[in-house]
Amino acid sequence: MRRDLAVLVIAMSSAMLAFGAAHAQAQGVGTYVLRSPAVFVDPELTGETQVLCNGSDFATGGGLATSVGSTAEKMHVSDSFPISDASGAPTLDNTAPHGWKVIVFNPTLEAMELQAFVVCLASPPPPA
């Protein structure tokens, strides 16, 4: 009985995931999160990194990923803003950003890793 219940729960969960994925795909919009590569920031220095969404997808938020190391939360975020492209320049009036940039200061006596994240909104597909 216990095994049958577990199989039923797994089957229902799989069905709900399949339904949710099909529903999201039908609407053509989805969100995902990307992280930048890790950048080492030496003690008493500033470091920066950025991450872009895929293709023409839009950034809806971003910031410092604090899970890189146990000391990442000790970094001081000097600036964090949406960017329009790989140049890292801020977007004009935050219109249609495609990525996120983070600049931090490392006040500790040891090197730390900096990693940014961005939340992306997938563009709807063009009408058929």
Helices and strands as residue ranges (DSSP letters): H 2-27, E 31-35, E 39-41, E 46-52, E 58-64, G 72-74, E 76-83, G 92-94, E 99-105, E 112-114, E 116-121
